[in-house]
Amino acid sequence: IGSRSASHSGRVVSVALSDDGSRVASIGRDAKLVVSQLSPDPLHKISPKSLPFLAQEVLSQQLGGGSRNLIFLSNGNLAFSAKDGRVGEVSLAQVKAPTPPAVQKPSTNNRSPVVDSDY
């Protein structure tokens, strides 16, 4: 899983994937929790450089310094722990899935608009 934009202002220290594979969560050194909804990328082509999923951020929340470990719970919420022994839970009940981005269909025009003058 990759992202086309930076969600954290530093290193990521923990990543968790929901049981159904529809969400990914991360905590960074910036103490920010980011939850993203995953959806299949309709333009994905099999290639080592492409990503099969689009990640749309649905939650961004500051947790406080030292937040490290992250896990999705069976009720769909997230649990996290910190270096100082604190444990917390973040409810995701109110987080709605975003509307998938519009897909532009490839042109059916077989003629290329680019003219290569080297041939």
Residue pairs with C-beta under 8 A, 6 or more apart in sequence:
1 17
1 24
1 38
1 51
1 53
1 55
2 51
2 55
3 36
3 55
4 51
4 55
7 26
7 28
7 32
7 34
7 36
7 57
7 60
8 26
8 28
8 29
8 30
8 32
8 34
9 28
9 30
9 32
10 28
10 29
10 30
11 28
11 29
12 26
12 27
12 28
12 29
13 27
13 28
13 29
13 67
13 68
14 26
14 27
14 68
14 69
14 70
14 80
15 24
15 25
15 26
15 70
16 24
16 25
16 26
16 70
16 71
16 72
16 78
17 23
17 24
17 72
18 24
18 25
18 72
18 76
19 72
19 74
21 38
22 37
22 38
22 97
23 35
23 36
23 37
23 38
23 58
23 72
23 92
24 35
24 36
24 38
24 55
25 33
25 34
25 35
25 36
25 70
25 72
25 78
26 33
26 34
26 70
27 33
27 34
27 63
27 67
27 68
27 70
27 80
28 34
31 62
31 63
31 64
31 65
31 66
31 67
32 60
32 61
32 62
32 63
33 59
33 60
33 61
33 62
33 63
33 67
33 70
33 78
33 80
33 90
34 57
34 59
34 60
35 57
35 58
35 59
35 60
35 78
35 92
35 95
36 55
36 56
36 57
36 58
37 55
37 56
37 58
37 97
37 98
38 53
38 54
38 55
39 53
39 54
39 56
39 100
40 52
40 53
40 54
41 50
41 51
41 52
41 53
41 54
42 103
43 103
44 50
44 51
44 52
44 53
54 100
54 101
56 98
56 100
56 101
58 95
58 96
58 97
58 98
59 90
59 92
59 95
61 90
63 80
63 82
63 88
63 90
64 82
64 86
65 82
66 82
66 83
66 84
66 86
67 80
67 81
67 82
68 80
68 81
68 82
68 83
69 80
69 81
70 78
70 79
70 80
71 78
71 79
71 80
72 78
73 79
73 89
76 92
76 93
77 89
77 90
77 91
77 92
77 93
78 89
78 90
78 92
79 87
79 88
79 89
79 90
80 87
80 88
80 89
80 90
81 87
81 88
82 88
